[in-house]
Amino acid sequence: MSRIRLILEDDNGNPLPTNAQQIYALDSQCDTLNQIEAAVEKFKNAALPQLEQTLLAQAQHRFLGEEKKSDPNP
């Protein structure tokens, strides 16, 4: 069984503190093109929502930090 390991890093190559590493097992055997396509589709459906959520949370934290810095009235 194959696995995919995603490590979300910042621009300097340091793992982000939240959800920095996720491991996804490919359930089916990947012997044929159809099996590979099915495994990749299942991986995308499992991994991308979590990845998108993490990236959006990071962007929100950056935006709120920049907004506080630029606001002259705390």
Rosetta blueprint (number, residue, H / E / L):
1 M L
2 S L
3 R E
4 I E
5 R E
6 L E
7 I E
8 L L
9 E E
10 D L
11 D L
12 N L
13 G L
14 N L
15 P E
16 L L
17 P L
18 T L
19 N L
20 A L
21 Q E
22 Q E
23 I E
24 Y E
25 A E
26 L L
27 D L
28 S L
29 Q L
30 C L
31 D L
32 T L
33 L H
34 N H
35 Q H
36 I H
37 E H
38 A H
39 A H
40 V H
41 E H
42 K H
43 F H
44 K H
45 N H
46 A H
47 A H
48 L H
49 P H
50 Q H
51 L H
52 E H
53 Q H
54 T H
55 L H
56 L H
57 A H
58 Q H
59 A H
60 Q H
61 H H
62 R H
63 F H
64 L H
65 G H
66 E H
67 E H
68 K H
69 K H
70 S H
71 D L
72 P L
73 N L
74 P L
